[in-house]
Amino acid sequence: MEIIVFEKESFYRLIDELTVRIIKNTEKHFKQAEWISEPEAKKLLGVKSRSKMQQLRDEIKIEFSQFGKIIRYSRSSIMKFLEQNRISLDNF
């Protein structure tokens, strides 16, 4: 069995560095992508048809980016759209 001895300051500095690394790795793992595919966007919106997604794009209700046939949707604009169209219980 080996024993490793640290100075108190070195030990706490090591703990701090490990904590920062763990937090960064956890944030990286759970951070959601801003630009999402159509199936993901439809799921967030509760939409089933491609024509409804086309309508939302045509009316510029949500932000999107198109390169050729590839379309990506802005997750934050979808969340903003949902919030703007929320019916509050405060109104009742």
N, C-alpha and C positions, 0 to 999 in steps of 0.2 A: 504494500500500500504506500502511495506517495502522498505527501502533504505539501500543499502550496500555501505560502504565507504572503499576504498582501499588506501593504501599509493601509491604514484606514482611508486616507484620501484617495489612493489608487483604486481601492475596492469600490468606493462610491462613484468615482469617475467611470469605472468600468460598468457599473450598474446603470448609470445615466446614459452611457453610449448604447448599451444593449436595449434600454427602454426606447430610445429614439429610433433605433433600427427596427424594432418590433412594430412601433406605431407607424412608421413609413411603409413597411411591408404590408401591414394590415390595411392601411388607407389605399395603397396601390391595388390590393386585391379586391376591395369592395367598391372602389370608385367606379361609377357607371360611365359608359361612353356617352359623349354628347351627341354624336351622329349615329343614328340607329337605322336598321333595315325596316322595310315596310311591314313585315310580320310583327316585329316588335312594336312599331308605332300603332298598328291596328289593335294589338293587344292592350296597349296603354289607353287607347281611346275607346275600346269596346266596339270597334267597327269590324264588320265582317267582309264587306265588299270593297273591291278595288275602285269601283265607281265613286264611292263615298270619299275615299282618299283622294281621288282625282278632283272631286268637287272642293274639298278642303284646300287643295293646292291651287285650283283655279281662282278661288275666292281669297287666296292668300290669308287663310285663317291660321295656318301653321307654317313655319319656316322649313324649307327643304333645299337640298342641293342636288343637282342632276348633272351627271357626266355620261353622255350617251344614253343608254337605257337604265343605267344604275341610278336609283334615287335613294337618298338618305334623308332622314327627318331629324330635326333638332329636338332632342328630348326636352330641353328647357322651354322651348316654345310650345310644345304639347302640354307641359305642366301648366304654363301660363294660360293657355287656351282653356284648359279644364277649370282653372281657378276663376277665370273671368266669366265662365258660364255656369258657375256653381250657384245653386239656389240655397240661400242661407236659411236656417231655421229661425233666425232672428226676425225674418219677415212675417212669420206666422204668429 
